[in-house]
Amino acid sequence: MSFIVLVVVNTSGNKYYWKHILLPDVPWWLYPIMIPVEIIGVVSKPFALMIRLYANISAGHIIVLSLISLIFIFKSIAIAPVSVAFVLFMDVLELLVGFLQAFIFTMLTALFIGTAVQEHH
């Protein structure tokens, strides 16, 4: 999804967006520094979206697997009800985090596309 964001933002960017990236309003002697920084910024925005989604999804799964593995670590059926109760709570929390991350991803994507197509004032 973040690759699609990268493609859409860069293909829908107008001339002011590309002028800001390739010819920023800085003194001429800063161009060798600013142009690579701006190009890295173009790539890092979707990369940050990708890492955010991956980290939040995998963190919830790791916690659920850890709670389930407590049954096998303690080698006792007595810990199972507690572990399952915590897993159910974490599943609900993970669902909430999933919806929240989807909302954040959508809002940031809209923001990135909006800044790419915004007309110069």
Kinemage of the C-alpha trace (Angstrom):
@kinemage 1
@onewidth
@group {chain A} dominant
@subgroup {mainchain}
@vectorlist {calphas} color= white
{ca met a 1} P 0.000 0.000 0.000
{ca ser a 2} L 2.818 2.405 0.746
{ca phe a 3} L 4.313 1.740 -2.698
{ca ile a 4} L 0.976 2.766 -4.216
{ca val a 5} L 1.089 5.936 -2.099
{ca leu a 6} L 4.604 6.648 -3.416
{ca val a 7} L 3.466 6.219 -7.032
{ca val a 8} L 0.247 8.232 -6.644
{ca val a 9} L 1.903 11.135 -4.815
{ca asn a 10} L 4.743 11.419 -7.323
{ca thr a 11} L 2.597 11.024 -10.435
{ca ser a 12} L -0.062 13.477 -9.259
{ca gly a 13} L 2.415 16.106 -8.084
{ca asn a 14} L 2.141 19.380 -9.972
{ca lys a 15} L 4.965 21.671 -11.118
{ca tyr a 16} L 5.092 23.520 -7.784
{ca tyr a 17} L 5.588 20.240 -5.914
{ca trp a 18} L 8.499 19.253 -8.170
{ca lys a 19} L 9.934 22.776 -8.104
{ca his a 20} L 9.961 22.609 -4.305
{ca ile a 21} L 11.811 19.287 -4.435
{ca leu a 22} L 14.269 19.950 -7.263
{ca leu a 23} L 14.731 23.724 -6.956
{ca pro a 24} L 14.011 24.721 -3.345
{ca asp a 25} L 14.034 28.389 -2.317
{ca val a 26} L 17.490 28.346 -0.747
{ca pro a 27} L 20.772 29.984 -1.690
{ca trp a 28} L 22.446 28.372 -4.710
{ca trp a 29} L 25.325 26.953 -2.686
{ca leu a 30} L 22.890 24.799 -0.640
{ca tyr a 31} L 21.533 22.953 -3.708
{ca pro a 32} L 24.030 20.055 -3.449
{ca ile a 33} L 22.771 19.407 0.087
{ca met a 34} L 19.054 20.189 -0.286
{ca ile a 35} L 18.267 18.213 -3.451
{ca pro a 36} L 19.369 14.828 -2.002
{ca val a 37} L 17.620 15.645 1.281
{ca glu a 38} L 14.359 16.402 -0.542
{ca ile a 39} L 14.607 13.237 -2.660
{ca ile a 40} L 15.224 11.167 0.485
{ca gly a 41} L 12.150 12.865 1.983
{ca val a 42} L 10.040 11.786 -1.001
{ca val a 43} L 10.996 8.144 -0.405
{ca ser a 44} L 10.944 8.254 3.398
{ca lys a 45} L 7.288 9.323 3.732
{ca pro a 46} L 5.827 6.081 2.306
{ca phe a 47} L 8.598 4.106 4.027
{ca ala a 48} L 7.499 5.559 7.379
{ca leu a 49} L 3.903 4.544 6.611
{ca met a 50} L 5.073 1.015 5.813
{ca ile a 51} L 7.128 0.659 8.996
{ca arg a 52} L 4.297 2.067 11.125
{ca leu a 53} L 1.784 -0.464 9.790
{ca tyr a 54} L 4.184 -3.405 10.001
{ca ala a 55} L 5.373 -2.631 13.527
{ca asn a 56} L 1.886 -2.206 14.958
{ca ile a 57} L 0.503 -5.320 13.313
{ca ser a 58} L 3.448 -7.529 14.230
{ca ala a 59} L 3.600 -6.197 17.811
{ca gly a 60} L 0.039 -7.315 18.477
{ca his a 61} L 0.693 -10.740 17.001
{ca ile a 62} L 3.871 -11.174 19.050
{ca ile a 63} L 2.035 -10.304 22.275
{ca val a 64} L -0.743 -12.800 21.492
{ca leu a 65} L 1.791 -15.530 20.699
{ca ser a 66} L 3.676 -14.739 23.905
{ca leu a 67} L 0.530 -15.048 25.989
{ca ile a 68} L -0.400 -18.357 24.380
{ca ser a 69} L 3.126 -19.679 24.854
{ca leu a 70} L 2.844 -19.075 28.614
{ca ile a 71} L 0.703 -22.220 28.747
{ca phe a 72} L 3.563 -24.257 27.324
{ca ile a 73} L 6.275 -22.499 29.299
{ca phe a 74} L 4.594 -23.195 32.635
{ca lys a 75} L 3.520 -26.674 31.448
{ca ser a 76} L 0.266 -26.287 33.294
{ca ile a 77} L -3.349 -26.291 32.237
{ca ala a 78} L -4.128 -24.049 35.231
{ca ile a 79} L -2.571 -21.014 33.504
{ca ala a 80} L -4.699 -21.537 30.358
{ca pro a 81} L -7.834 -19.603 31.458
{ca val a 82} L -5.771 -16.586 32.460
{ca ser a 83} L -3.750 -16.734 29.262
{ca val a 84} L -6.820 -17.089 27.066
{ca ala a 85} L -8.538 -14.198 28.851
{ca phe a 86} L -5.543 -11.964 28.215
{ca val a 87} L -5.397 -13.138 24.593
{ca leu a 88} L -9.040 -12.199 24.076
{ca phe a 89} L -8.375 -8.780 25.588
{ca met a 90} L -5.321 -8.336 23.335
{ca asp a 91} L -7.321 -9.391 20.277
{ca val a 92} L -9.872 -6.665 20.971
{ca leu a 93} L -7.066 -4.175 21.573
{ca glu a 94} L -5.330 -5.304 18.384
{ca leu a 95} L -8.551 -4.743 16.451
{ca leu a 96} L -8.764 -1.210 17.844
{ca val a 97} L -5.129 -0.557 16.930
{ca gly a 98} L -5.779 -1.911 13.424
{ca phe a 99} L -8.652 0.508 12.886
{ca leu a 100} L -6.608 3.368 14.311
{ca gln a 101} L -3.619 2.595 12.094
{ca ala a 102} L -5.855 2.339 9.030
{ca phe a 103} L -7.275 5.766 9.876
{ca ile a 104} L -3.796 7.255 10.384
{ca phe a 105} L -2.555 5.684 7.141
{ca thr a 106} L -5.527 7.139 5.258
{ca met a 107} L -5.126 10.594 6.779
{ca leu a 108} L -1.384 10.753 6.107
{ca thr a 109} L -1.900 9.509 2.548
{ca ala a 110} L -4.507 12.209 1.971
{ca leu a 111} L -2.121 14.771 3.448
{ca phe a 112} L 0.761 13.678 1.204
{ca ile a 113} L -1.436 13.731 -1.909
{ca gly a 114} L -2.894 17.085 -0.887
{ca thr a 115} L 0.529 18.669 -0.534
{ca ala a 116} L 1.533 17.271 -3.925
{ca val a 117} L -1.465 18.723 -5.785
{ca gln a 118} L -1.863 21.964 -3.835
{ca glu a 119} L -1.754 25.053 -6.022
{ca his a 120} L 0.823 27.723 -5.314
{ca his a 121} L -0.598 30.869 -3.680
